[in-house]
Amino acid sequence: MMTRTFAPPRRGRTLRAISLATLAAVVLSTGVAVTSAQAAGSTLQAAAAESGRYFGTAIAANKLSETAYTTIANREFNMVTAENEMKLDATEPNQNQFNFTNGDRIVSWARSNGKQVRGHTLAWHSQQPGWMQNMSGSALRSAMLNHVTQVATHYRGQIHSWDVVNEAFADGSSGARRDSNLQRTGNDWIEAAFRAARAADPNAKLCYNDYNTDNWSHAKTQAVYNMVRDFKSRGVPIDCVGFQAHFNSGNPVPSNYHTTLGNFAALGVDVQITELDIAGSGTSQAEQYRGIVQACLAVSRCTGISVWGVRDSDSWRSGDTPLLFDGNGNKKLAYNYTLDALNAGGTGNPPTGGCTVTVTRAEEWSDRFNVSLAVSGSSAWRVSVQLQGSQSLQNSWNATVSGSTGTLTAVPNGNGNSFGITLYKNGNTNLPTATCSTT
Ligand code: XIL
């Protein structure tokens, strides 16, 4: 059963321009790890931009006056989703009386800080205003289409992607549409909403967005896939599929996630991870974040990742501590793993005849952390490790390592092609970069 085991929604019930030198460094050295300090992004948005992707967050309008919140949001993210402010109940509280005050606050904050905006959401069974909840049939169909048209028109030209329709499929093994007042207006309500959105804002990418659609073998995933394939074959205007990606122990990150993203992308749509949060803590949570980033980076049409909130305390399920910053705004281990995975980029091709080295963060203590390095392509190698800031070497194993600050050099000592180092942070927790050459 694919049910959300956390509380359901409730409310009132371009490739970055890189210099030739940097490019050469990347090509000559590692397939996975970035290879120069210049190439490593020090924020989520900078690291994602290295591969032409965005990194976003949900934003709540009522927190825009909180400096601790906006400081992190502004520094780390370049895509913004209104957490609630563009939903149906917020934007059309009374029929045909639209209220864009809070949605506009978020758009204006985003634009004045150089960020793009995902629109969320034009048609949904949940968070409908009372008047709409009580409607049915052709009156509801017209009201829904009017809502789509009015809201998409208001924000025309300001939205990168719209979640036109949200959560229209049932959980479980049926593969059926979710029952709702909108669904009862006729099975074609979804495509009607997409056509209305396209007419109102021809430049926004139009997405279908849902949860529990991550595991390729699940019926709900297949059902959404079949709808998108049908839409593409009939010319219904759909450009992207959003994967909410709310994970917890009942709905874990699936090992076939890259397959799911890749198969959707192969239909000719962009895919985006739209509301990422992962219940948990420590290494287990961090590794799951890393897996999500790696899955997205493995699919060229996976154009960006958004988390569903800034700090754990901002989360709609704060008890699960599912985000990248703790309640005090400190970076969590999940942040470090996410940043590292973004900086590592997609799996590049190793240079022929040479060697590659991958750099992975391992155990971490308050003053120091371990780094694992794995060489492939040759057993006669020399690895240069560029430490960050004032980091210094404490310990090493399975290779002969010389130097203690700045650049270390490692050569084999008869213990194979994987080795490790322990580094004192000395104020810098960033992962070192490494280059490999054959000897
Ligand atoms: C959530 C918000 O985070 C909460 O503040 C609100 O009370 C309920 O909705 N799927 C979605 C989002 O598409 O809109 C939901 O957001 C989370 C689940």
Boltz pocket constraint, residues with backbone or C-beta under 6 A from the ligand:
constraints:
  - pocket:
      binder: B
      contacts: [[A, 9], [A, 10], [A, 11], [A, 83], [A, 84], [A, 166], [A, 244], [A, 275], [A, 316]]
      max_distance: 6.0
